[in-house]
Amino acid sequence: MAALTDHPYASLTLPDDAASDCLFLRPGLPGTTPFLLHRGGGDLPNSQEALQKLSEPPIAVSCSELEKVGAGLSSLCLVLSTRPHC
């Protein structure tokens, strides 16, 4: 991924495979803080400590209902591009 762009990427390796199903959100409103939306603690028992060390605040959500239909957080993702307010 890093070879295809000039954007600096950071990576984090977590022991739970399900931890890869997360969303990094960067709200476009002034004064808002980027955050990581990830699966709840019961789903990622071995990854919680590493997630709490991130500089952006992680927010855990339950995905039990999504799992029933075979979906995850990333299947709910919309990419929106906004223009700066004039």
C-alpha positions as CSV (number, residue, x, y, z in Angstrom):
1,M,0.0,0.0,0.0
2,A,2.7,2.5,0.9
3,A,4.4,2.0,-2.5
4,L,1.3,3.2,-4.3
5,T,0.8,6.5,-2.6
6,D,2.7,9.5,-1.2
7,H,0.5,9.5,2.0
8,P,2.4,8.3,5.1
9,Y,0.8,5.2,6.5
10,A,1.4,3.6,9.9
11,S,0.6,0.0,10.6
12,L,-0.4,-1.9,13.7
13,T,-0.2,-5.7,14.0
14,L,-2.8,-7.3,16.3
15,P,-3.1,-10.9,17.3
16,D,-6.8,-11.3,16.6
17,D,-7.7,-11.7,12.9
18,A,-11.1,-10.0,13.5
19,A,-9.2,-6.8,14.6
20,S,-8.6,-6.0,10.9
21,D,-12.3,-5.2,10.6
22,C,-12.2,-1.6,11.8
23,L,-12.7,1.9,10.5
24,F,-10.5,5.0,11.0
25,L,-12.8,8.0,10.9
26,R,-11.6,11.5,10.4
27,P,-14.6,13.9,10.8
28,G,-14.4,16.9,8.6
29,L,-15.8,19.3,11.1
30,P,-13.5,21.9,12.8
31,G,-12.5,20.8,16.3
32,T,-13.2,17.1,15.8
33,T,-10.7,14.4,16.6
34,P,-10.1,11.4,14.4
35,F,-10.9,8.0,16.0
36,L,-10.7,4.3,15.4
37,L,-14.0,2.4,15.4
38,H,-13.4,-1.3,16.2
39,R,-15.1,-4.4,17.4
40,G,-15.9,-4.7,21.1
41,G,-13.6,-6.2,23.7
42,G,-15.3,-9.6,23.8
43,D,-14.6,-10.0,20.1
44,L,-10.9,-9.1,20.4
45,P,-9.6,-10.3,23.8
46,N,-5.9,-10.4,22.8
47,S,-5.9,-7.0,21.0
48,Q,-7.5,-4.7,23.5
49,E,-4.2,-3.6,25.2
50,A,-2.6,-2.6,21.8
51,L,-5.7,-0.8,20.7
52,Q,-5.8,1.3,23.9
53,K,-2.2,2.5,23.2
54,L,-3.2,4.3,19.9
55,S,-2.8,8.1,19.8
56,E,-6.4,8.4,18.4
57,P,-9.1,7.4,20.8
58,P,-10.5,3.9,20.0
59,I,-14.2,3.4,20.2
60,A,-15.5,-0.2,20.6
61,V,-18.8,-1.3,19.2
62,S,-20.7,-4.6,19.4
63,C,-20.8,-6.4,16.0
64,S,-22.9,-9.4,17.1
65,E,-25.9,-8.4,15.0
66,L,-23.7,-7.8,11.9
67,E,-22.0,-11.2,12.4
68,K,-25.4,-12.9,12.1
69,V,-25.7,-11.8,8.5
70,G,-22.0,-12.3,7.7
71,A,-21.1,-8.6,7.7
72,G,-18.6,-6.5,9.6
73,L,-17.8,-2.8,10.2
74,S,-16.1,-2.3,6.9
75,S,-19.2,-3.3,5.0
76,L,-20.9,-0.3,6.5
77,C,-18.3,2.2,5.2
78,L,-19.1,5.1,3.0
79,V,-16.3,7.3,1.7
80,L,-17.3,10.9,1.5
81,S,-15.2,13.8,0.1
82,T,-16.2,17.2,1.3
83,R,-15.0,20.6,0.2
84,P,-13.8,23.1,2.8
85,H,-16.4,25.6,3.9
86,C,-16.2,29.0,2.3
